[in-house]
Amino acid sequence: MKNITNSNTEIEKSKKLIGYDDLFIKFEKLYLNKRLPKVILLSGDKGIGKSTFAFHLINYILSINSKIPYDKDSYSINLNNETYKKIIINVEQNFNFLKCEKPNTISIDDIRYLKTKLSKTPLVNTSRFTIIDDIELINLNSANALLKLIEEPSDYDYFFLINNKSNNVIETLISRSLEFKVFLSS
C-alpha cells in the first residue's frame, strides 16, 4: 500500500531531537519498566516535533542492543545505526509509518494491510511500532478499521497517533488512547 512506508523525507531529516529531553526520559522509563501505553496520542501544534519525538524514541528502543545504538547523550540518530538504515530503506519489520497528508488519504485497504502485517509474529521477539501522522485527517471508515486494530494490540505492538490539531480527532480514537498534549516553551 502506498501509505505504509518508512522511506519518508521527514524521517530522514529528523536526525536530532530538540526540546524533548524530559519527555524522552519519561517514555524511556515507561518502556523499560514495561508500562508504556500501547496506544499513545501525541497532540499539539503542527511542526513542533511530535513525529520526530516518536521516531527518535522508537529508534532508541529498537536499537538498544545494537552495536551502534541511538545516541541518547545528544538525542541524535547515529547514521551508522542499523535500525535507522533499515527504516530509511523500508525493510525494518518492526516499524510502520502512515501519513494522512490530506483528508481520506489513508484508506481502509491501508489499515487492512497494516493489520495483515501486524498479525504476523515478529521474527525477533521485540516490540513493533506504528506511527500514524495527521490522525485527525483519517476518515470515519478507516478510523473504524483502525479501532479494531488498536483495541486489542498484541504484546509486541505499540501505536503512536499524531494529532496536529487541524481537525477534531474521532472521539472513539481518543477514548482508546492515552493522550499526551505536547507544548514547546520558548
Contacts in CASP RR format, 6 or more apart in sequence:
PFRMAT RR
TARGET T0000
AUTHOR 0000-0000-0000
METHOD contacts of the structure
MODEL  1
MKNITNSNTEIEKSKKLIGYDDLFIKFEKLYLNKRLPKVILLSGDKGIGK
STFAFHLINYILSINSKIPYDKDSYSINLNNETYKKIIINVEQNFNFLKC
EKPNTISIDDIRYLKTKLSKTPLVNTSRFTIIDDIELINLNSANALLKLI
EEPSDYDYFFLINNKSNNVIETLISRSLEFKVFLSS
1 107 0 8 1.000
1 109 0 8 1.000
1 110 0 8 1.000
1 113 0 8 1.000
1 114 0 8 1.000
2 110 0 8 1.000
3 98 0 8 1.000
3 99 0 8 1.000
3 100 0 8 1.000
3 105 0 8 1.000
3 106 0 8 1.000
3 107 0 8 1.000
3 110 0 8 1.000
4 96 0 8 1.000
4 97 0 8 1.000
4 98 0 8 1.000
4 110 0 8 1.000
4 113 0 8 1.000
4 114 0 8 1.000
4 117 0 8 1.000
5 90 0 8 1.000
5 97 0 8 1.000
5 98 0 8 1.000
6 87 0 8 1.000
6 88 0 8 1.000
6 89 0 8 1.000
6 90 0 8 1.000
6 91 0 8 1.000
6 92 0 8 1.000
6 95 0 8 1.000
6 96 0 8 1.000
6 97 0 8 1.000
7 88 0 8 1.000
7 89 0 8 1.000
7 90 0 8 1.000
8 97 0 8 1.000
8 99 0 8 1.000
10 51 0 8 1.000
10 52 0 8 1.000
10 99 0 8 1.000
10 133 0 8 1.000
11 55 0 8 1.000
11 87 0 8 1.000
11 88 0 8 1.000
11 97 0 8 1.000
12 88 0 8 1.000
14 49 0 8 1.000
14 51 0 8 1.000
14 52 0 8 1.000
14 55 0 8 1.000
14 56 0 8 1.000
14 77 0 8 1.000
15 76 0 8 1.000
15 77 0 8 1.000
15 79 0 8 1.000
16 74 0 8 1.000
16 75 0 8 1.000
16 76 0 8 1.000
16 77 0 8 1.000
17 24 0 8 1.000
17 52 0 8 1.000
17 53 0 8 1.000
17 56 0 8 1.000
17 75 0 8 1.000
17 76 0 8 1.000
18 75 0 8 1.000
19 184 0 8 1.000
20 49 0 8 1.000
20 53 0 8 1.000
20 56 0 8 1.000
20 75 0 8 1.000
21 75 0 8 1.000
23 53 0 8 1.000
23 180 0 8 1.000
23 182 0 8 1.000
24 53 0 8 1.000
24 56 0 8 1.000
24 57 0 8 1.000
24 60 0 8 1.000
24 75 0 8 1.000
27 36 0 8 1.000
27 57 0 8 1.000
28 57 0 8 1.000
28 60 0 8 1.000
30 36 0 8 1.000
30 37 0 8 1.000
31 57 0 8 1.000
31 61 0 8 1.000
31 127 0 8 1.000
36 158 0 8 1.000
37 158 0 8 1.000
37 177 0 8 1.000
37 178 0 8 1.000
38 150 0 8 1.000
38 153 0 8 1.000
38 157 0 8 1.000
38 158 0 8 1.000
38 159 0 8 1.000
39 150 0 8 1.000
39 153 0 8 1.000
39 158 0 8 1.000
39 159 0 8 1.000
39 161 0 8 1.000
39 176 0 8 1.000
39 177 0 8 1.000
39 178 0 8 1.000
40 54 0 8 1.000
40 158 0 8 1.000
40 159 0 8 1.000
40 160 0 8 1.000
40 161 0 8 1.000
40 177 0 8 1.000
40 178 0 8 1.000
40 179 0 8 1.000
40 180 0 8 1.000
41 135 0 8 1.000
41 161 0 8 1.000
41 163 0 8 1.000
41 169 0 8 1.000
41 173 0 8 1.000
41 174 0 8 1.000
41 177 0 8 1.000
41 178 0 8 1.000
41 179 0 8 1.000
41 180 0 8 1.000
42 50 0 8 1.000
42 53 0 8 1.000
42 54 0 8 1.000
42 160 0 8 1.000
42 161 0 8 1.000
42 162 0 8 1.000
42 163 0 8 1.000
42 179 0 8 1.000
42 180 0 8 1.000
42 182 0 8 1.000
43 50 0 8 1.000
43 163 0 8 1.000
43 165 0 8 1.000
43 169 0 8 1.000
43 179 0 8 1.000
43 180 0 8 1.000
43 181 0 8 1.000
43 182 0 8 1.000
44 50 0 8 1.000
44 163 0 8 1.000
44 164 0 8 1.000
44 165 0 8 1.000
44 181 0 8 1.000
44 182 0 8 1.000
44 183 0 8 1.000
45 164 0 8 1.000
45 165 0 8 1.000
46 164 0 8 1.000
46 165 0 8 1.000
46 166 0 8 1.000
47 164 0 8 1.000
48 182 0 8 1.000
48 183 0 8 1.000
48 184 0 8 1.000
49 182 0 8 1.000
50 162 0 8 1.000
50 164 0 8 1.000
50 182 0 8 1.000
51 131 0 8 1.000
51 133 0 8 1.000
51 162 0 8 1.000
53 182 0 8 1.000
54 129 0 8 1.000
54 131 0 8 1.000
54 160 0 8 1.000
54 162 0 8 1.000
55 131 0 8 1.000
56 70 0 8 1.000
56 75 0 8 1.000
56 77 0 8 1.000
58 95 0 8 1.000
58 129 0 8 1.000
58 131 0 8 1.000
58 160 0 8 1.000
59 70 0 8 1.000
59 77 0 8 1.000
59 81 0 8 1.000
59 83 0 8 1.000
59 84 0 8 1.000
59 87 0 8 1.000
60 69 0 8 1.000
60 70 0 8 1.000
60 72 0 8 1.000
61 127 0 8 1.000
61 129 0 8 1.000
62 83 0 8 1.000
62 92 0 8 1.000
62 94 0 8 1.000
62 95 0 8 1.000
62 126 0 8 1.000
62 127 0 8 1.000
62 129 0 8 1.000
63 69 0 8 1.000
63 70 0 8 1.000
63 81 0 8 1.000
63 82 0 8 1.000
63 83 0 8 1.000
63 84 0 8 1.000
64 70 0 8 1.000
66 81 0 8 1.000
66 82 0 8 1.000
66 83 0 8 1.000
67 82 0 8 1.000
68 78 0 8 1.000
68 80 0 8 1.000
68 81 0 8 1.000
68 82 0 8 1.000
69 78 0 8 1.000
69 81 0 8 1.000
70 76 0 8 1.000
70 77 0 8 1.000
70 78 0 8 1.000
70 81 0 8 1.000
70 83 0 8 1.000
71 77 0 8 1.000
71 78 0 8 1.000
77 84 0 8 1.000
78 84 0 8 1.000
83 92 0 8 1.000
83 95 0 8 1.000
86 92 0 8 1.000
86 95 0 8 1.000
87 95 0 8 1.000
93 122 0 8 1.000
93 123 0 8 1.000
93 128 0 8 1.000
94 122 0 8 1.000
94 124 0 8 1.000
94 126 0 8 1.000
94 127 0 8 1.000
94 128 0 8 1.000
94 129 0 8 1.000
94 156 0 8 1.000
95 128 0 8 1.000
95 129 0 8 1.000
95 130 0 8 1.000
95 131 0 8 1.000
96 114 0 8 1.000
96 117 0 8 1.000
96 118 0 8 1.000
96 128 0 8 1.000
96 129 0 8 1.000
96 130 0 8 1.000
96 131 0 8 1.000
97 130 0 8 1.000
97 131 0 8 1.000
97 133 0 8 1.000
98 106 0 8 1.000
98 110 0 8 1.000
98 114 0 8 1.000
98 130 0 8 1.000
98 131 0 8 1.000
98 132 0 8 1.000
98 133 0 8 1.000
99 105 0 8 1.000
99 132 0 8 1.000
99 133 0 8 1.000
99 134 0 8 1.000
100 106 0 8 1.000
100 132 0 8 1.000
100 133 0 8 1.000
100 134 0 8 1.000
100 135 0 8 1.000
100 137 0 8 1.000
100 138 0 8 1.000
101 134 0 8 1.000
101 137 0 8 1.000
102 137 0 8 1.000
103 137 0 8 1.000
103 139 0 8 1.000
103 167 0 8 1.000
104 137 0 8 1.000
104 138 0 8 1.000
104 139 0 8 1.000
104 142 0 8 1.000
105 137 0 8 1.000
106 132 0 8 1.000
106 137 0 8 1.000
106 138 0 8 1.000
106 139 0 8 1.000
106 142 0 8 1.000
107 142 0 8 1.000
108 141 0 8 1.000
108 142 0 8 1.000
108 145 0 8 1.000
110 142 0 8 1.000
111 142 0 8 1.000
111 145 0 8 1.000
111 146 0 8 1.000
111 149 0 8 1.000
112 145 0 8 1.000
114 130 0 8 1.000
114 149 0 8 1.000
115 145 0 8 1.000
115 148 0 8 1.000
115 149 0 8 1.000
118 128 0 8 1.000
118 130 0 8 1.000
118 149 0 8 1.000
118 154 0 8 1.000
118 157 0 8 1.000
121 156 0 8 1.000
122 128 0 8 1.000
122 156 0 8 1.000
125 156 0 8 1.000
126 156 0 8 1.000
127 156 0 8 1.000
127 157 0 8 1.000
127 158 0 8 1.000
128 154 0 8 1.000
128 156 0 8 1.000
128 157 0 8 1.000
128 158 0 8 1.000
129 157 0 8 1.000
129 158 0 8 1.000
129 159 0 8 1.000
129 160 0 8 1.000
130 157 0 8 1.000
130 158 0 8 1.000
130 159 0 8 1.000
130 160 0 8 1.000
131 159 0 8 1.000
131 160 0 8 1.000
131 162 0 8 1.000
132 138 0 8 1.000
132 146 0 8 1.000
132 159 0 8 1.000
132 160 0 8 1.000
132 161 0 8 1.000
132 162 0 8 1.000
133 162 0 8 1.000
133 164 0 8 1.000
134 162 0 8 1.000
134 164 0 8 1.000
134 166 0 8 1.000
135 161 0 8 1.000
135 162 0 8 1.000
135 163 0 8 1.000
135 169 0 8 1.000
135 173 0 8 1.000
136 163 0 8 1.000
136 164 0 8 1.000
136 165 0 8 1.000
136 166 0 8 1.000
136 167 0 8 1.000
136 168 0 8 1.000
136 169 0 8 1.000
137 166 0 8 1.000
137 167 0 8 1.000
138 146 0 8 1.000
138 170 0 8 1.000
138 173 0 8 1.000
140 170 0 8 1.000
143 170 0 8 1.000
143 172 0 8 1.000
143 173 0 8 1.000
144 172 0 8 1.000
146 173 0 8 1.000
147 172 0 8 1.000
147 173 0 8 1.000
147 176 0 8 1.000
150 159 0 8 1.000
150 173 0 8 1.000
150 176 0 8 1.000
150 177 0 8 1.000
151 176 0 8 1.000
153 159 0 8 1.000
159 177 0 8 1.000
161 169 0 8 1.000
161 173 0 8 1.000
161 177 0 8 1.000
163 169 0 8 1.000
163 179 0 8 1.000
END
